[in-house]
């Protein structure tokens, strides 16, 4: 048996509280710096407020410190981690292995962010050996691929996205924003290039398509596939959307919470 978790996004501590009130077992939130969504950073004081609200209900708070860190930022990162630990954060989502090294003496779990491009058994084994207790799998993996990773590396918690936006590129290794706008997704500054409208021309310059979303994928919705994901070995079911509005967080979290509770009632041994 393993504990299943519904993980919801928190743009700020108020959104985090709303997610908890609507059934989240855990929430993830960005710190003031070094998060993959630079536009939604939060002070340590606000994260402490969220932890103080969450923990009496048994809800966990995960903080994203999942950008690449530059050499001149190492001390600031170390200080941030110490403050987050003191504030009560339960885990840190990480991309840069220097951040993992800084975590060794802190009582927080280390989760490998999807930014580390987690698509294979070998990669997950390597991350486990480094000390990660959980790996956030790439969004584009199939059910069979998730199942195989769990079978080969059963001692690592697997977190998968079940709802929200999909990147057109491989998770964690898209450089379109950096190339076109000098805004690095690995530094929390993705310009969401794939969400823009494009016009398409053929080799002779004739317009084939005008002003359409040619690169934007439909949002993911796996609410009808939770049982298969759980059977495949998934521990944490993650809702994407730290940039979404409050009604999205409330409604999507509540819908998945109800469906997950139904699943557990039907299969209490899960």
N, C-alpha and C positions, 0 to 999 in steps of 0.2 A: 504494500500500500504506500502511496505517496500523497502529500498534500497538493491539491490543485489550487491554482491561484488565478483570479481575474485581475489583470493589471491595467489600470486606467491612466490616461495622461492628465497632467496638471500644469496648466499655463502659469498658475500662481497658487498660493496657499488657499485662496477662496475656491478655486476650481478643484483643488485637491480635496477639500472638505466636501464639496458637492459630490464628487466621485465616490467618496466613502459613504456618504448618506444614501447613494443610489446603488450600493452593493459591491464596490470594489474591495478586493482583498489586499491590494497594494496599489500604490500610485508612484509615478515617476515624474520628477521635476528637475528643472535646470537650475544650477547655481548661478552666481553672479558672473562667472567667467568660465571659459573652457567647456561649454556645452555645445552640442551639435545643432542647437537652435539658438543662436546668439540673441535673437529678437525677444526671447522669453526667459531672460535670466532673472534670478530671485536672490534676495539677500539671505544671509545665513539666519538672520532673525526671523524672517518669514518661514524659512524651512523649519526652524525650531518650533514655530507655532503649529505648523502642519504635523510635525512629529508628536507634539504634545496632544493634539486632537486625535491622531490616528492610533497611537499605541494602546490606549485604554480599550479600544475595540479589537485589538489584535491585528491591526492593519499595519503593513510595513511601508516605509518610505524609501525609495531608491532615488539617488541623485546622479544626474548625468554630468560627468567630467570627461566627456568622450571626444575631445578634439586632439589633434596633434599639438604637443606642447613644445615651444621653442626653448632653447637653452637659457635665455635671459628671463624665462617665466617659471623656472623650476622651483625657486624658493617661494614664489607666490602660490604656486600649486600646492606645495607642501603645507603651507600655512592654511590654505583653503580646506584641505583634507582634514587637518587637525580640528578646524572649527566645525566642519560638518560632523565629525565624529562626536564632538562635545555636544552638538545640537541634537544628536540622537538618530542620525541617518542610519538605516539598516544595511545599505549596500551602495556601492559606487559603480556606475557603468563606465567602462574604460575602453579606449582605443590605443592610447600610447602606453607602451610597456614600462616607460619610466614612471608613470602614475601607479602601475601595479607594484613596482619596487617600493614606492613611498607608502604603500598600504600595509606593509608587512607587520608593523607594530601597532596597527590600529584595529579596533574591534568591529570592523565593518566587512561585509562580504564583498568579493570582487566579481563583477559580472562582465563578461566580454561583450561589448557593444556590437551591434550588427555592422558598425563601421569597420570592424576587424575582418569582414568578409568571410563569414563562417558558412562554408558550403560543402565541406567534406569531412569524412571520418578522421582523416589525418590531421586536419586543422583543429578539430574539436579535441582530439587526443593531446595535441601539442599545448593547447590552451589549458586543459586540465592539468597537465604536468607542470605548467608554470604556476598554478595555484588558483585558477578561476574555479569557483563553485558552480557557476551558471554560464551558459553561452546563449546569446540571442542569435538565432539562426537567420540566414538570409531569407528575405521575403519570397524569393523565386523558387525555393525548394519544393519538390513534390512530396506527397505523402509517403511514398516509398523511400525517398531519400531521407526524410526525417526518421522513419522507422529504422532504417539501416544504421543511422548515426546512434540512435538510442540502443540498439542491440550491441553495437561495437563499443560504445562508451556509456554504459548504464549508470555510472557513478557521477555523472554530471547532469545537473538540471538543464532542461531545454526550454527556452522561451521562444514562442513564435508569435508573429503578428497575425491577428484574426480579422481585423477590420481597419479600414482606412486607406490612405494613399499608397500607391505602388510606384516605385522608381522605375523608369524605363530602362535604366542600366542595371548592372549587377550591384547588389547592396554593398555599400562601402567603398566602391572603386569607380565612382562617376566623376569625371573631371571636366564635364561640359561647362559648368559654371565658372570654373577656374580659367578654362581656355578662352571663353567668350567674354567674360566680364571681370576677370581677375578677382573672383570671389570664390574662395575655396570651401567646398562642402566639408572638408576635413578640419576646417577651422570654424565651423558653425555658421557659414555665410552663404549657403546655397541660394542661388537666385531663382531656383525652381524653373530652370530653363525649359524643362519638358512640359510645364503647365502653360506655356505661351502659345499663341496662335501663329501659324505659319502659312505661307503661300508656296505652292510647289510648282516648279517649272521643269519642262523636259529639256533635253540636250539642245534644242533649237531656240530655247528661251520662251516657249509658249506656256502660258499659265495652265496648269492642269487642275490645281485645287486652289481656291482662294480663301484665305483667312480662316483656317480650321485648326483644331487641336490635333495635329498629326502625331505628336509624340506622347500625349497624355493618356495613360492607361485608365481604364475604369477602376474605381476604388474597389478594394477587396471587401468581401462580405462572406465570412465562413461560419455564420451563426448556425447553419444547417449541417455543419460538418464537425461539430465539437467532439462528438463521440469518437469519430475516426482519429482525430488528432490526439485525444487522450489515450486511446488504445495504441497509438503509434509511439507513445512515450513522452508526450509533451507535459510539462509541469505547469508552465505559466502561459496564459492566453492573453496576449497583449493587444490593446486597442491603440492605434496610431492617432495622433492629433493634438500635439501640444500647441499648435497654432489655430485650432478650431475654437468655435464659440461655446458658451456655457451650455446651451440647449443640446448641442451635439454630445458633450460629455455626459450630461444627465441621462439623455434618452438612450444612447448607445450602451452606456454602462448598465443601466437598468435592464435593457433587453437581454444583454448577455448574461447578467446575473440571474435573471429568471430562468433562462434556458439552461444554464449550468446547474442551477439548483434542481431543476427537473431531471437532468441527467443523473445527478448524484442520488436523488430519491429512487430512480429506477435501478441504479447500480451502486448500492451503498458500499460495495467492496472496491470501488475505484480509488 
